[in-house]
Amino acid sequence: MTVLDFDATTTPPAFSNARDLITQTGAGKAVAWPTFLPDSKAILYHEGEQIGMLELETIRSGLPGGSVLMVLGDVLSPFLGALELSQDLASEVALRSREIEEQRQFVSLVVDCLPVGLYVVDREYRIQIWNRKRETGTQGLKRDEVVGRPVFEVLTRQPADQLRSEFDQVFRTGEIQQMEIAVPIAGEERFFRISKIPMRQHHDAITHVITIGEDVTEYHHVHRQILQSEKLAAIGQLAAGVMHEINNPLATIGACVAAISLRLEELKVEIPPTITEYLDIIDKEVQRCTNIVDGLLDFSRPKESTKRPVDLTIVVEETLFLLKHHQRFKRLTLVRELSQELPRVRANAEQLIQAFMAIMLNSLDAMENGGSLTIRSKVNPGRGDEVVIEIEDTGTGIPRSDLPKIFEPFYTTKPPGRGTGLGLSVVYGIVEGHHGRIEVDSIPGKGTTFVVYLPVQGNPV
């Protein structure tokens, strides 16, 4: 007996028994019993479709082949049909599995390419997803080390009870939770926005919480600068409105003191020392008030000045020349790291000298017992359209809490009588008037660095 499908083109191979037929048969192949002389043939049908042909050969003459043929056909047809169907189903399953795996790999790649740290926890607080940004983050924990572990064993910077409460709130309310935290990293405070997002894997029940951590330190710095600019603008408008009115009575008081002093000299009488002392005090305080008023006016309404191409290295050298005779300046170690090939900037040299001198005088005040003052000039390595001036000292430093306030008028950390608090606010106004920016970094006990960025001549602001 021979069983052929409709694609068979070769002589069927021989099989020793029916078990070989069952275990080795397949769609598109011939199945054979031991081959003998042809006797009769029959086409096999299954569920209305032709699936092959059955050929019966007699072993002894006279055997009734028709009935045997029908029985074998009825037995083999469903079997061969099932084999063909199972092969089709296996191919379909393999295709769908491959598509699902490709889709899973694609989604995983998208999660890994996100520029934010992301992880997912389930109802048991176990980590199920940990993306690549988390692997390269501040903790640097590999995915294989954390997936499947309780989140409290991995994220130990935050108290476990507080972290659990945050997850429970999202599971309970189904609302997105956001917060910002400050994390000290390598001596620097960085800010992160943490978002916890509910995830529903089945129907309406919240099954997971997605946590996203985004570094917003630069945003904080920019936001702080914007607030600083708005605050300074408001103070400037207020100052401009009242300073001229204050100048008038100050000028009158000063004139009266001068007139009294001159009148006492004309009388040629003995003047009690206390009167002379009081007059001197009044004169000095009037002068100090006048300087404060002039500083506020310069800050609120910067004088129009002529700008021309200048070499910042030369400007810095001129500033150092003016300071070299200062008594405290002689006790410092001066380090020059000045580039001689800087592109020129369009600026007013006199105003820049005033700004650099104010910063350096602050450094002198911070190093009363001596120290090192380093001055650098270079092209901004991050962008070639800016020139950078760095003024670094090894003084007492500025507390972190004071850094956002140092450019505000009247704010000073110096003892009473040592400063008006207008120096750095005027510096800020000068730099801003040159379309530049100023940044400061300080470590208490180690020193402070002021960095001034100014645009290269010819570049758009």
KAVENFEN-V590988 format. One record per helix or strand of 2 or more residues. SS is the DSSP state (helix for helix, strand for strand). FROM is the first residue (numbers start at 0). TO is the last residue. If there is no record, write none. Layout:
# KAVENFEN-V590988
ss:SS from:FROM to:TO
ss:SS from:FROM to:TO
This chain:
# KAVENFEN-V590988
ss:strand from:1 to:3
ss:helix from:17 to:23
ss:strand from:30 to:31
ss:strand from:39 to:45
ss:strand from:48 to:55
ss:helix from:64 to:112
ss:strand from:116 to:121
ss:strand from:125 to:129
ss:helix from:131 to:134
ss:helix from:142 to:145
ss:helix from:150 to:153
ss:helix from:159 to:172
ss:strand from:176 to:184
ss:strand from:187 to:198
ss:strand from:207 to:214
ss:helix from:216 to:266
ss:helix from:272 to:299
ss:strand from:307 to:309
ss:helix from:311 to:322
ss:helix from:327 to:330
ss:strand from:331 to:337
ss:strand from:344 to:346
ss:helix from:348 to:365
ss:strand from:370 to:378
ss:strand from:385 to:392
ss:helix from:399 to:402
ss:helix from:422 to:432
ss:strand from:436 to:442
ss:strand from:446 to:455
